[in-house]
C-alpha cells in the first residue's frame, strides 16, 4: 500500500460486520496522505439512504469535482 501515490479516500462503515472499522483505519494508515471517512451506522454495503448524501458530498470534495 505504501506505493499508492494517488489521493485516496477510504470510506468505511462503523458497523461493518465483515471488516470492523479498525480495518479501515489500518488501510488509511498504510496509504500515505489518505483520508478516512468513517460512516456511522453503515455496514458492509453501499451507503444507505440515510448517509448517501454525506458520502457523495465527501467523494465530490475529495475528487475536486464541482457541479455537472
N, CA, C and O atoms as a Maestro MAE file, in Angstrom:
{
 s_m_m2io_version
 :::
 2.0.0
}

f_m_ct {
 s_m_title
 :::
 protein
 m_atom[272] {
  # First column is atom index #
  i_m_mmod_type
  r_m_x_coord
  r_m_y_coord
  r_m_z_coord
  i_m_residue_number
  s_m_chain_name
  s_m_pdb_residue_name
  s_m_pdb_atom_name
  i_m_atomic_number
  :::
  1 25 0.810 -1.198 0.000 1 A "UNK " " N  " 7
  2 3 0.000 0.000 0.000 1 A "UNK " " CA " 6
  3 2 0.854 1.263 0.000 1 A "UNK " " C  " 6
  4 15 0.401 2.323 -0.432 1 A "UNK " " O  " 8
  5 25 2.068 1.152 0.477 2 A "UNK " " N  " 7
  6 3 2.904 2.347 0.600 2 A "UNK " " CA " 6
  7 2 3.274 2.949 -0.752 2 A "UNK " " C  " 6
  8 15 3.719 4.095 -0.808 2 A "UNK " " O  " 8
  9 25 3.101 2.204 -1.841 3 A "UNK " " N  " 7
  10 3 3.439 2.749 -3.152 3 A "UNK " " CA " 6
  11 2 2.258 3.434 -3.835 3 A "UNK " " C  " 6
  12 15 2.394 3.924 -4.956 3 A "UNK " " O  " 8
  13 25 1.108 3.475 -3.177 4 A "UNK " " N  " 7
  14 3 -0.045 4.193 -3.738 4 A "UNK " " CA " 6
  15 2 0.220 5.685 -3.600 4 A "UNK " " C  " 6
  16 15 0.414 6.186 -2.492 4 A "UNK " " O  " 8
  17 25 0.227 6.388 -4.716 5 A "UNK " " N  " 7
  18 3 0.523 7.818 -4.715 5 A "UNK " " CA " 6
  19 2 -0.712 8.671 -4.986 5 A "UNK " " C  " 6
  20 15 -0.685 9.883 -4.775 5 A "UNK " " O  " 8
  21 25 -1.772 8.059 -5.442 6 A "UNK " " N  " 7
  22 3 -2.985 8.806 -5.762 6 A "UNK " " CA " 6
  23 2 -3.688 9.244 -4.486 6 A "UNK " " C  " 6
  24 15 -3.684 8.513 -3.495 6 A "UNK " " O  " 8
  25 25 -4.290 10.423 -4.499 7 A "UNK " " N  " 7
  26 3 -5.082 10.840 -3.340 7 A "UNK " " CA " 6
  27 2 -6.171 9.791 -3.091 7 A "UNK " " C  " 6
  28 15 -6.907 9.419 -4.006 7 A "UNK " " O  " 8
  29 25 -6.264 9.326 -1.860 8 A "UNK " " N  " 7
  30 3 -7.146 8.204 -1.553 8 A "UNK " " CA " 6
  31 2 -8.113 8.552 -0.434 8 A "UNK " " C  " 6
  32 15 -7.719 9.072 0.610 8 A "UNK " " O  " 8
  33 25 -9.373 8.259 -0.666 9 A "UNK " " N  " 7
  34 3 -10.409 8.402 0.352 9 A "UNK " " CA " 6
  35 2 -10.859 6.998 0.728 9 A "UNK " " C  " 6
  36 15 -11.381 6.261 -0.109 9 A "UNK " " O  " 8
  37 25 -10.657 6.634 1.976 10 A "UNK " " N  " 7
  38 3 -11.078 5.328 2.473 10 A "UNK " " CA " 6
  39 2 -12.434 5.518 3.136 10 A "UNK " " C  " 6
  40 15 -12.537 6.182 4.168 10 A "UNK " " O  " 8
  41 25 -13.468 4.942 2.551 11 A "UNK " " N  " 7
  42 3 -14.831 5.035 3.089 11 A "UNK " " CA " 6
  43 2 -15.119 3.716 3.785 11 A "UNK " " C  " 6
  44 15 -15.054 2.654 3.165 11 A "UNK " " O  " 8
  45 25 -15.439 3.781 5.085 12 A "UNK " " N  " 7
  46 3 -15.628 2.542 5.840 12 A "UNK " " CA " 6
  47 2 -16.771 2.703 6.837 12 A "UNK " " C  " 6
  48 15 -16.816 3.672 7.594 12 A "UNK " " O  " 8
  49 25 -17.686 1.746 6.829 13 A "UNK " " N  " 7
  50 3 -18.808 1.767 7.765 13 A "UNK " " CA " 6
  51 2 -18.376 1.448 9.186 13 A "UNK " " C  " 6
  52 15 -17.507 0.603 9.403 13 A "UNK " " O  " 8
  53 25 -18.974 2.116 10.140 14 A "UNK " " N  " 7
  54 3 -18.621 1.888 11.549 14 A "UNK " " CA " 6
  55 2 -19.225 0.611 12.106 14 A "UNK " " C  " 6
  56 15 -18.816 0.141 13.168 14 A "UNK " " O  " 8
  57 25 -20.197 0.044 11.395 15 A "UNK " " N  " 7
  58 3 -20.835 -1.192 11.870 15 A "UNK " " CA " 6
  59 2 -20.654 -2.334 10.871 15 A "UNK " " C  " 6
  60 15 -21.503 -3.220 10.778 15 A "UNK " " O  " 8
  61 25 -19.556 -2.312 10.130 16 A "UNK " " N  " 7
  62 3 -19.272 -3.346 9.140 16 A "UNK " " CA " 6
  63 2 -19.039 -4.677 9.862 16 A "UNK " " C  " 6
  64 15 -18.093 -4.794 10.641 16 A "UNK " " O  " 8
  65 25 -19.893 -5.688 9.613 17 A "UNK " " N  " 7
  66 3 -19.737 -6.965 10.310 17 A "UNK " " CA " 6
  67 2 -18.622 -7.845 9.727 17 A "UNK " " C  " 6
  68 15 -18.165 -8.781 10.384 17 A "UNK " " O  " 8
  69 25 -18.189 -7.550 8.510 18 A "UNK " " N  " 7
  70 3 -17.143 -8.363 7.876 18 A "UNK " " CA " 6
  71 2 -15.745 -7.831 8.194 18 A "UNK " " C  " 6
  72 15 -14.826 -8.594 8.494 18 A "UNK " " O  " 8
  73 25 -15.607 -6.514 8.123 19 A "UNK " " N  " 7
  74 3 -14.332 -5.855 8.392 19 A "UNK " " CA " 6
  75 2 -14.593 -4.703 9.351 19 A "UNK " " C  " 6
  76 15 -15.046 -3.642 8.920 19 A "UNK " " O  " 8
  77 25 -14.321 -4.880 10.629 20 A "UNK " " N  " 7
  78 3 -14.553 -3.804 11.602 20 A "UNK " " CA " 6
  79 2 -13.797 -2.528 11.215 20 A "UNK " " C  " 6
  80 15 -12.861 -2.560 10.416 20 A "UNK " " O  " 8
  81 25 -14.216 -1.433 11.787 21 A "UNK " " N  " 7
  82 3 -13.636 -0.125 11.481 21 A "UNK " " CA " 6
  83 2 -12.112 -0.136 11.600 21 A "UNK " " C  " 6
  84 15 -11.435 0.579 10.862 21 A "UNK " " O  " 8
  85 25 -11.572 -0.921 12.499 22 A "UNK " " N  " 7
  86 3 -10.110 -0.986 12.654 22 A "UNK " " CA " 6
  87 2 -9.418 -1.359 11.341 22 A "UNK " " C  " 6
  88 15 -8.278 -0.955 11.112 22 A "UNK " " O  " 8
  89 25 -10.082 -2.112 10.490 23 A "UNK " " N  " 7
  90 3 -9.502 -2.470 9.184 23 A "UNK " " CA " 6
  91 2 -9.399 -1.229 8.297 23 A "UNK " " C  " 6
  92 15 -8.384 -1.020 7.632 23 A "UNK " " O  " 8
  93 25 -10.443 -0.411 8.288 24 A "UNK " " N  " 7
  94 3 -10.409 0.826 7.517 24 A "UNK " " CA " 6
  95 2 -9.359 1.786 8.051 24 A "UNK " " C  " 6
  96 15 -8.682 2.470 7.284 24 A "UNK " " O  " 8
  97 25 -9.230 1.832 9.357 25 A "UNK " " N  " 7
  98 3 -8.216 2.695 9.979 25 A "UNK " " CA " 6
  99 2 -6.815 2.232 9.584 25 A "UNK " " C  " 6
  100 15 -5.954 3.048 9.254 25 A "UNK " " O  " 8
  101 25 -6.594 0.921 9.619 26 A "UNK " " N  " 7
  102 3 -5.285 0.376 9.243 26 A "UNK " " CA " 6
  103 2 -4.984 0.657 7.769 26 A "UNK " " C  " 6
  104 15 -3.859 1.015 7.420 26 A "UNK " " O  " 8
  105 25 -5.978 0.496 6.915 27 A "UNK " " N  " 7
  106 3 -5.795 0.770 5.495 27 A "UNK " " CA " 6
  107 2 -5.407 2.230 5.281 27 A "UNK " " C  " 6
  108 15 -4.478 2.532 4.532 27 A "UNK " " O  " 8
  109 25 -6.119 3.121 5.939 28 A "UNK " " N  " 7
  110 3 -5.832 4.551 5.800 28 A "UNK " " CA " 6
  111 2 -4.417 4.879 6.295 28 A "UNK " " C  " 6
  112 15 -3.744 5.733 5.719 28 A "UNK " " O  " 8
  113 25 -3.970 4.209 7.349 29 A "UNK " " N  " 7
  114 3 -2.605 4.440 7.853 29 A "UNK " " CA " 6
  115 2 -1.556 3.959 6.846 29 A "UNK " " C  " 6
  116 15 -0.483 4.554 6.737 29 A "UNK " " O  " 8
  117 25 -1.857 2.901 6.122 30 A "UNK " " N  " 7
  118 3 -0.902 2.325 5.175 30 A "UNK " " CA " 6
  119 2 -0.773 3.132 3.885 30 A "UNK " " C  " 6
  120 15 0.246 3.044 3.200 30 A "UNK " " O  " 8
  121 25 -1.783 3.907 3.555 31 A "UNK " " N  " 7
  122 3 -1.752 4.714 2.327 31 A "UNK " " CA " 6
  123 2 -1.407 6.146 2.722 31 A "UNK " " C  " 6
  124 15 -2.246 6.876 3.249 31 A "UNK " " O  " 8
  125 25 -0.177 6.531 2.462 32 A "UNK " " N  " 7
  126 3 0.323 7.840 2.864 32 A "UNK " " CA " 6
  127 2 -0.580 8.968 2.356 32 A "UNK " " C  " 6
  128 15 -0.910 9.035 1.172 32 A "UNK " " O  " 8
  129 25 -0.966 9.842 3.269 33 A "UNK " " N  " 7
  130 3 -1.765 11.002 2.899 33 A "UNK " " CA " 6
  131 2 -3.230 10.721 2.645 33 A "UNK " " C  " 6
  132 15 -3.961 11.611 2.209 33 A "UNK " " O  " 8
  133 25 -3.677 9.500 2.907 34 A "UNK " " N  " 7
  134 3 -5.087 9.186 2.651 34 A "UNK " " CA " 6
  135 2 -5.978 9.835 3.713 34 A "UNK " " C  " 6
  136 15 -5.512 10.297 4.755 34 A "UNK " " O  " 8
  137 25 -7.255 9.848 3.410 35 A "UNK " " N  " 7
  138 3 -8.257 10.367 4.325 35 A "UNK " " CA " 6
  139 2 -9.231 9.250 4.640 35 A "UNK " " C  " 6
  140 15 -9.706 8.561 3.738 35 A "UNK " " O  " 8
  141 25 -9.527 9.070 5.912 36 A "UNK " " N  " 7
  142 3 -10.510 8.072 6.332 36 A "UNK " " CA " 6
  143 2 -11.844 8.752 6.576 36 A "UNK " " C  " 6
  144 15 -11.920 9.752 7.290 36 A "UNK " " O  " 8
  145 25 -12.894 8.205 5.980 37 A "UNK " " N  " 7
  146 3 -14.255 8.670 6.225 37 A "UNK " " CA " 6
  147 2 -15.019 7.536 6.885 37 A "UNK " " C  " 6
  148 15 -15.549 6.667 6.192 37 A "UNK " " O  " 8
  149 25 -15.089 7.524 8.237 38 A "UNK " " N  " 7
  150 3 -15.908 6.512 8.893 38 A "UNK " " CA " 6
  151 2 -17.379 6.923 8.753 38 A "UNK " " C  " 6
  152 15 -17.743 8.062 9.046 38 A "UNK " " O  " 8
  153 25 -18.206 5.996 8.310 39 A "UNK " " N  " 7
  154 3 -19.617 6.317 8.076 39 A "UNK " " CA " 6
  155 2 -20.449 5.677 9.180 39 A "UNK " " C  " 6
  156 15 -20.612 4.457 9.215 39 A "UNK " " O  " 8
  157 25 -20.977 6.506 10.085 40 A "UNK " " N  " 7
  158 3 -21.748 5.989 11.211 40 A "UNK " " CA " 6
  159 2 -22.952 5.162 10.752 40 A "UNK " " C  " 6
  160 15 -23.738 5.590 9.907 40 A "UNK " " O  " 8
  161 25 -23.071 3.978 11.328 41 A "UNK " " N  " 7
  162 3 -24.219 3.123 11.066 41 A "UNK " " CA " 6
  163 2 -24.160 2.327 9.781 41 A "UNK " " C  " 6
  164 15 -25.035 1.496 9.537 41 A "UNK " " O  " 8
  165 25 -23.160 2.557 8.956 42 A "UNK " " N  " 7
  166 3 -23.060 1.818 7.699 42 A "UNK " " CA " 6
  167 2 -22.303 0.519 7.939 42 A "UNK " " C  " 6
  168 15 -21.305 0.485 8.659 42 A "UNK " " O  " 8
  169 25 -22.800 -0.548 7.320 43 A "UNK " " N  " 7
  170 3 -22.147 -1.837 7.409 43 A "UNK " " CA " 6
  171 2 -21.302 -2.089 6.176 43 A "UNK " " C  " 6
  172 15 -20.667 -1.175 5.649 43 A "UNK " " O  " 8
  173 25 -21.297 -3.338 5.717 44 A "UNK " " N  " 7
  174 3 -20.518 -3.738 4.534 44 A "UNK " " CA " 6
  175 2 -21.453 -3.669 3.331 44 A "UNK " " C  " 6
  176 15 -21.922 -4.696 2.840 44 A "UNK " " O  " 8
  177 25 -21.714 -2.469 2.868 45 A "UNK " " N  " 7
  178 3 -22.727 -2.232 1.841 45 A "UNK " " CA " 6
  179 2 -22.471 -0.881 1.198 45 A "UNK " " C  " 6
  180 15 -21.627 -0.112 1.658 45 A "UNK " " O  " 8
  181 25 -23.201 -0.601 0.138 46 A "UNK " " N  " 7
  182 3 -23.150 0.751 -0.398 46 A "UNK " " CA " 6
  183 2 -23.832 1.664 0.611 46 A "UNK " " C  " 6
  184 15 -24.653 1.195 1.399 46 A "UNK " " O  " 8
  185 25 -23.520 2.927 0.607 47 A "UNK " " N  " 7
  186 3 -24.105 3.816 1.610 47 A "UNK " " CA " 6
  187 2 -25.637 3.798 1.570 47 A "UNK " " C  " 6
  188 15 -26.239 4.034 0.522 47 A "UNK " " O  " 8
  189 25 -26.261 3.515 2.716 48 A "UNK " " N  " 7
  190 3 -27.721 3.539 2.755 48 A "UNK " " CA " 6
  191 2 -28.245 4.967 2.612 48 A "UNK " " C  " 6
  192 15 -27.497 5.932 2.768 48 A "UNK " " O  " 8
  193 25 -29.519 5.086 2.317 49 A "UNK " " N  " 7
  194 3 -30.135 6.381 2.038 49 A "UNK " " CA " 6
  195 2 -29.849 7.420 3.115 49 A "UNK " " C  " 6
  196 15 -29.669 8.596 2.801 49 A "UNK " " O  " 8
  197 25 -29.804 7.010 4.363 50 A "UNK " " N  " 7
  198 3 -29.622 7.954 5.470 50 A "UNK " " CA " 6
  199 2 -28.275 8.681 5.420 50 A "UNK " " C  " 6
  200 15 -28.155 9.789 5.942 50 A "UNK " " O  " 8
  201 25 -27.270 8.075 4.801 51 A "UNK " " N  " 7
  202 3 -25.934 8.691 4.762 51 A "UNK " " CA " 6
  203 2 -25.429 8.917 3.338 51 A "UNK " " C  " 6
  204 15 -24.325 9.426 3.143 51 A "UNK " " O  " 8
  205 25 -26.222 8.545 2.359 52 A "UNK " " N  " 7
  206 3 -25.771 8.602 0.962 52 A "UNK " " CA " 6
  207 2 -25.337 10.002 0.540 52 A "UNK " " C  " 6
  208 15 -24.305 10.159 -0.113 52 A "UNK " " O  " 8
  209 25 -26.106 11.012 0.903 53 A "UNK " " N  " 7
  210 3 -25.747 12.383 0.506 53 A "UNK " " CA " 6
  211 2 -24.424 12.810 1.129 53 A "UNK " " C  " 6
  212 15 -23.603 13.444 0.466 53 A "UNK " " O  " 8
  213 25 -24.211 12.468 2.394 54 A "UNK " " N  " 7
  214 3 -22.965 12.843 3.074 54 A "UNK " " CA " 6
  215 2 -21.764 12.156 2.431 54 A "UNK " " C  " 6
  216 15 -20.713 12.773 2.258 54 A "UNK " " O  " 8
  217 25 -21.919 10.883 2.077 55 A "UNK " " N  " 7
  218 3 -20.821 10.154 1.434 55 A "UNK " " CA " 6
  219 2 -20.573 10.722 0.038 55 A "UNK " " C  " 6
  220 15 -19.423 10.920 -0.354 55 A "UNK " " O  " 8
  221 25 -21.625 10.980 -0.701 56 A "UNK " " N  " 7
  222 3 -21.480 11.560 -2.041 56 A "UNK " " CA " 6
  223 2 -20.774 12.904 -1.960 56 A "UNK " " C  " 6
  224 15 -19.875 13.180 -2.754 56 A "UNK " " O  " 8
  225 25 -21.171 13.744 -1.009 57 A "UNK " " N  " 7
  226 3 -20.532 15.049 -0.845 57 A "UNK " " CA " 6
  227 2 -19.045 14.891 -0.542 57 A "UNK " " C  " 6
  228 15 -18.222 15.638 -1.071 57 A "UNK " " O  " 8
  229 25 -18.695 13.925 0.305 58 A "UNK " " N  " 7
  230 3 -17.286 13.695 0.649 58 A "UNK " " CA " 6
  231 2 -16.493 13.251 -0.567 58 A "UNK " " C  " 6
  232 15 -15.356 13.683 -0.755 58 A "UNK " " O  " 8
  233 25 -17.074 12.401 -1.389 59 A "UNK " " N  " 7
  234 3 -16.384 11.930 -2.601 59 A "UNK " " CA " 6
  235 2 -16.205 13.093 -3.575 59 A "UNK " " C  " 6
  236 15 -15.141 13.235 -4.178 59 A "UNK " " O  " 8
  237 25 -17.224 13.914 -3.731 60 A "UNK " " N  " 7
  238 3 -17.135 15.065 -4.627 60 A "UNK " " CA " 6
  239 2 -16.051 16.027 -4.139 60 A "UNK " " C  " 6
  240 15 -15.248 16.506 -4.940 60 A "UNK " " O  " 8
  241 25 -16.018 16.315 -2.835 61 A "UNK " " N  " 7
  242 3 -14.978 17.187 -2.293 61 A "UNK " " CA " 6
  243 2 -13.593 16.562 -2.517 61 A "UNK " " C  " 6
  244 15 -12.645 17.249 -2.895 61 A "UNK " " O  " 8
  245 25 -13.498 15.275 -2.281 62 A "UNK " " N  " 7
  246 3 -12.209 14.588 -2.410 62 A "UNK " " CA " 6
  247 2 -11.682 14.615 -3.838 62 A "UNK " " C  " 6
  248 15 -10.482 14.780 -4.057 62 A "UNK " " O  " 8
  249 25 -12.559 14.455 -4.790 63 A "UNK " " N  " 7
  250 3 -12.129 14.434 -6.191 63 A "UNK " " CA " 6
  251 2 -12.008 15.818 -6.787 63 A "UNK " " C  " 6
  252 15 -11.517 15.973 -7.905 63 A "UNK " " O  " 8
  253 25 -12.455 16.835 -6.047 64 A "UNK " " N  " 7
  254 3 -12.346 18.192 -6.548 64 A "UNK " " CA " 6
  255 2 -13.347 18.550 -7.602 64 A "UNK " " C  " 6
  256 15 -13.204 19.560 -8.292 64 A "UNK " " O  " 8
  257 25 -14.379 17.716 -7.737 65 A "UNK " " N  " 7
  258 3 -15.398 17.965 -8.755 65 A "UNK " " CA " 6
  259 2 -16.413 18.952 -8.233 65 A "UNK " " C  " 6
  260 15 -16.775 18.919 -7.056 65 A "UNK " " O  " 8
  261 25 -16.872 19.827 -9.099 66 A "UNK " " N  " 7
  262 3 -17.912 20.770 -8.735 66 A "UNK " " CA " 6
  263 2 -18.966 20.784 -9.833 66 A "UNK " " C  " 6
  264 15 -18.650 20.959 -11.010 66 A "UNK " " O  " 8
  265 25 -20.196 20.602 -9.444 67 A "UNK " " N  " 7
  266 3 -21.291 20.659 -10.412 67 A "UNK " " CA " 6
  267 2 -21.155 19.689 -11.559 67 A "UNK " " C  " 6
  268 15 -20.198 18.918 -11.623 67 A "UNK " " O  " 8
  269 25 -22.128 19.728 -12.479 68 A "UNK " " N  " 7
  270 3 -22.031 18.855 -13.645 68 A "UNK " " CA " 6
  271 2 -22.062 19.643 -14.915 68 A "UNK " " C  " 6
  272 15 -21.990 19.067 -16.001 68 A "UNK " " O  " 8
  :::
 }
 m_bond[271] {
  # First column is bond index #
  i_m_from
  i_m_to
  i_m_order
  :::
  1 1 2 1
  2 2 3 1
  3 3 4 2
  4 3 5 1
  5 5 6 1
  6 6 7 1
  7 7 8 2
  8 7 9 1
  9 9 10 1
  10 10 11 1
  11 11 12 2
  12 11 13 1
  13 13 14 1
  14 14 15 1
  15 15 16 2
  16 15 17 1
  17 17 18 1
  18 18 19 1
  19 19 20 2
  20 19 21 1
  21 21 22 1
  22 22 23 1
  23 23 24 2
  24 23 25 1
  25 25 26 1
  26 26 27 1
  27 27 28 2
  28 27 29 1
  29 29 30 1
  30 30 31 1
  31 31 32 2
  32 31 33 1
  33 33 34 1
  34 34 35 1
  35 35 36 2
  36 35 37 1
  37 37 38 1
  38 38 39 1
  39 39 40 2
  40 39 41 1
  41 41 42 1
  42 42 43 1
  43 43 44 2
  44 43 45 1
  45 45 46 1
  46 46 47 1
  47 47 48 2
  48 47 49 1
  49 49 50 1
  50 50 51 1
  51 51 52 2
  52 51 53 1
  53 53 54 1
  54 54 55 1
  55 55 56 2
  56 55 57 1
  57 57 58 1
  58 58 59 1
  59 59 60 2
  60 59 61 1
  61 61 62 1
  62 62 63 1
  63 63 64 2
  64 63 65 1
  65 65 66 1
  66 66 67 1
  67 67 68 2
  68 67 69 1
  69 69 70 1
  70 70 71 1
  71 71 72 2
  72 71 73 1
  73 73 74 1
  74 74 75 1
  75 75 76 2
  76 75 77 1
  77 77 78 1
  78 78 79 1
  79 79 80 2
  80 79 81 1
  81 81 82 1
  82 82 83 1
  83 83 84 2
  84 83 85 1
  85 85 86 1
  86 86 87 1
  87 87 88 2
  88 87 89 1
  89 89 90 1
  90 90 91 1
  91 91 92 2
  92 91 93 1
  93 93 94 1
  94 94 95 1
  95 95 96 2
  96 95 97 1
  97 97 98 1
  98 98 99 1
  99 99 100 2
  100 99 101 1
  101 101 102 1
  102 102 103 1
  103 103 104 2
  104 103 105 1
  105 105 106 1
  106 106 107 1
  107 107 108 2
  108 107 109 1
  109 109 110 1
  110 110 111 1
  111 111 112 2
  112 111 113 1
  113 113 114 1
  114 114 115 1
  115 115 116 2
  116 115 117 1
  117 117 118 1
  118 118 119 1
  119 119 120 2
  120 119 121 1
  121 121 122 1
  122 122 123 1
  123 123 124 2
  124 123 125 1
  125 125 126 1
  126 126 127 1
  127 127 128 2
  128 127 129 1
  129 129 130 1
  130 130 131 1
  131 131 132 2
  132 131 133 1
  133 133 134 1
  134 134 135 1
  135 135 136 2
  136 135 137 1
  137 137 138 1
  138 138 139 1
  139 139 140 2
  140 139 141 1
  141 141 142 1
  142 142 143 1
  143 143 144 2
  144 143 145 1
  145 145 146 1
  146 146 147 1
  147 147 148 2
  148 147 149 1
  149 149 150 1
  150 150 151 1
  151 151 152 2
  152 151 153 1
  153 153 154 1
  154 154 155 1
  155 155 156 2
  156 155 157 1
  157 157 158 1
  158 158 159 1
  159 159 160 2
  160 159 161 1
  161 161 162 1
  162 162 163 1
  163 163 164 2
  164 163 165 1
  165 165 166 1
  166 166 167 1
  167 167 168 2
  168 167 169 1
  169 169 170 1
  170 170 171 1
  171 171 172 2
  172 171 173 1
  173 173 174 1
  174 174 175 1
  175 175 176 2
  176 175 177 1
  177 177 178 1
  178 178 179 1
  179 179 180 2
  180 179 181 1
  181 181 182 1
  182 182 183 1
  183 183 184 2
  184 183 185 1
  185 185 186 1
  186 186 187 1
  187 187 188 2
  188 187 189 1
  189 189 190 1
  190 190 191 1
  191 191 192 2
  192 191 193 1
  193 193 194 1
  194 194 195 1
  195 195 196 2
  196 195 197 1
  197 197 198 1
  198 198 199 1
  199 199 200 2
  200 199 201 1
  201 201 202 1
  202 202 203 1
  203 203 204 2
  204 203 205 1
  205 205 206 1
  206 206 207 1
  207 207 208 2
  208 207 209 1
  209 209 210 1
  210 210 211 1
  211 211 212 2
  212 211 213 1
  213 213 214 1
  214 214 215 1
  215 215 216 2
  216 215 217 1
  217 217 218 1
  218 218 219 1
  219 219 220 2
  220 219 221 1
  221 221 222 1
  222 222 223 1
  223 223 224 2
  224 223 225 1
  225 225 226 1
  226 226 227 1
  227 227 228 2
  228 227 229 1
  229 229 230 1
  230 230 231 1
  231 231 232 2
  232 231 233 1
  233 233 234 1
  234 234 235 1
  235 235 236 2
  236 235 237 1
  237 237 238 1
  238 238 239 1
  239 239 240 2
  240 239 241 1
  241 241 242 1
  242 242 243 1
  243 243 244 2
  244 243 245 1
  245 245 246 1
  246 246 247 1
  247 247 248 2
  248 247 249 1
  249 249 250 1
  250 250 251 1
  251 251 252 2
  252 251 253 1
  253 253 254 1
  254 254 255 1
  255 255 256 2
  256 255 257 1
  257 257 258 1
  258 258 259 1
  259 259 260 2
  260 259 261 1
  261 261 262 1
  262 262 263 1
  263 263 264 2
  264 263 265 1
  265 265 266 1
  266 266 267 1
  267 267 268 2
  268 267 269 1
  269 269 270 1
  270 270 271 1
  271 271 272 2
  :::
 }
}
